[in-house]
Amino acid sequence: MDVEMKRLNGLKATSNLVTCYPEAKVIIVTKHTDLQTRLAAGEAGALFLVGKEDLLSLLPLIQDRDG
């Protein structure tokens, strides 16, 4: 999921997704890594927020999660 998307804000999309599917696991990948965006991502239900420049850090995050 990205924060900036053409049709729907990624934070709102994340919130909608985890509301409809509580078992969903969302990782936000974005260029917006400031504290405010990180907090908003957590409030929306994202498990992680990763900067696009840190994509390689996703692998251990995904491997460490059950399910």
Buried (B, 14 or more C-beta within 10 A) or exposed (E): BBBEEEEEBBBEBBBEBBEEEEEEBBBBBBEBBEEEBBEBBBEBBBBBBBEEEEEEEEEEEEEEEEE
